[in-house]
Amino acid sequence: MKNNFQKKLYQQGFLKIKNILSYKIDLQPVLNDMEFVMDCLIQKNAKKSDINKILKLDFRKKYSYISKLNIYDLDQYFNTRLPRDHVKEDSDYFATQSLWNLITNKKILDVVEKILGKEIMSNPVQNTRIKQPEKKLPKGSIHDGLSGRTPWHQDAAVLNAKGQKLTDMVTVWIPFTRTTKKNGCMITVKKINKMGLLNHISGYRGQVQVKNSELLDKMEHVPLEAEVGDIILLHKHSIHCSLPNRSNHFRISADLRYNVAGQPSGREPLPNFYVRSKNKKNIKIQNFKQWLTLWEKAKEKCIPRKYAFKYPLPTFKNNKRDLNKLLNL
Ligand SMILES: O=C(O)CCC(=O)C(=O)O
């Protein structure tokens, strides 16, 4: 039997929970840590004579400055997870105390519990995204989901084949800035999650993308706008993408995921650990340092194979689960 929360999420494909996080307590620490990373990058990469001046700039100006320095894979310094490909000893990622606090935030877990039940694991499909105004982006980044538009996809499709079949996962999308149609909120199509997992293909720079996604462009969209303090939940089969940031402001967000304990994470060997359980002994990862150790151990395992995760693409070998077939087109 589904509870009201589960029913609503399944009925629509998304749910907005208003005003549950505190900017000061829950969100600003993450932005402060991002700024710390920027300061480190400035110290390392800026012209010596500029460093003191640049360090005095605000968040937005510092980021704009470093984004022009041609730093290899810049988004990765601000992203919570290992890079998808080319995992190396010195691969960086944004695993900070503030993010650990967010992943294990009681207010978030209370909501997740209503969807997944009392046995919950943090799922390693996680991102933090800093999106500058699109007009400031280099051409190659406009269709890159970390810094620009995100293609139409379902979150279940970013798991490996086992995860796609067996994992009950929910996405918790968290804005650090007010997010609107103008600055690139996500959009979705109501109830489209009910179609189940669709066939995906490899899109721009290997990003996973619904096959025939141009059909979605023509459908009626729901903009997933949100205020700071709100969170948005996505059903694993919700089809969504994000709009371009056509504003003059930054759009910053995190997307965290959780799965029912005991099911595959869909991204082995990346960290997948209990964050809530009736049996306290299951909560083995209890602080930031232990979490970071999990990521470092995962990195060691990923270095020889060179990748952190791979998408099984195309998702299905035949075309029975292509969007156009299911829409009878
Ligand atoms: O924040 C975005 O632009 C995209 C997020 C997204 O697609 C996701 O969380 O699956």
PDBQT file of the ligand as one rigid body, heavy atoms in Angstrom, charges set to zero:
ROOT
HETATM    1  O1  LIG A 401      20.234  20.686 -12.071  1.00  0.00    +0.000 OA
HETATM    2  C1  LIG A 401      20.161  20.408 -13.265  1.00  0.00    +0.000 C 
HETATM    3  O2  LIG A 401      20.343  21.206 -14.149  1.00  0.00    +0.000 OA
HETATM    4  C2  LIG A 401      19.835  19.027 -13.708  1.00  0.00    +0.000 C 
HETATM    5  C3  LIG A 401      19.584  18.073 -12.612  1.00  0.00    +0.000 C 
HETATM    6  C4  LIG A 401      19.192  16.745 -13.101  1.00  0.00    +0.000 C 
HETATM    7  O3  LIG A 401      18.962  16.523 -14.250  1.00  0.00    +0.000 OA
HETATM    8  C5  LIG A 401      19.106  15.670 -12.154  1.00  0.00    +0.000 C 
HETATM    9  O4  LIG A 401      19.264  15.892 -10.964  1.00  0.00    +0.000 OA
HETATM   10  O5  LIG A 401      18.870  14.528 -12.602  1.00  0.00    +0.000 OA
ENDROOT
TORSDOF 0
